[in-house]
Amino acid sequence: MISPQQIEAMIKAELQDAQIQVQDLTGGGDHYQVTVVSSQFAGKGLVQQHQLVYGALRQAMSTEAIHALAVKTFTPETWQATTTS
């Protein structure tokens, strides 16, 4: 079991400028959805963006502290467009 705060800190350690939302999907502390907004995603495809997030959480994923993870990634520009439309 891992807390949303721990997940946020792990992502922030790799993507320092990231704005992160963590949602516990089941209340059990091991199925999460993360929404990450970072300028470091600019110029990268969606798979590469998700790989950056998975890489930040590699240890928690490999030890099964996180059993399932849904990832949504945005650059600040795409996030702005999403939230204003």
C-alpha positions, -999 to +999 in steps of 0.1 A: +000+000+000+012+034-009-003+068-002-013+094-028+012+117-013+040+092-018+031+088-054+030+126-059+065+129-043+079+101-065+067+118-097+078+152-085+113+138-079+116+130-116+094+157-131+101+187-109+077+211-126+048+187-126+014+195-114+000+161-102-034+148-093-036+114-077-069+095-073-072+063-054-097+044-076-107+017-051-099+031-017-075+002-012-043+022-017-030+002-047-052+011-077-045+047-088-051+072-115-026+100-119-030+131-140+004+148-146+010+182-163+046+189-171+066+210-196+090+180-199+063+162-220+067+188-248+078+172-280+072+137-268+046+112-279+020+099-255+039+066-249+071+085-241+052+107-217+037+077-199+071+060-198+084+090-179+056+087-153+060+049-151+098+054-147+092+077-117+071+050-101+092+020-112+101+009-076+065+011-064+053-008-095+079-035-092+072-042-056+034-042-063+028-014-039+009+000-069-011-028-084-028-008-112-021+026-126-040+047-151-020+076-165-031+109-181-004+132-192-005+168-206+018+195-214+008+229-198-005+240-232-026+209-238-039+210-202-049+246-207-067+237-239-085+208-222-096+228-192-109+258-211-128+239-238 
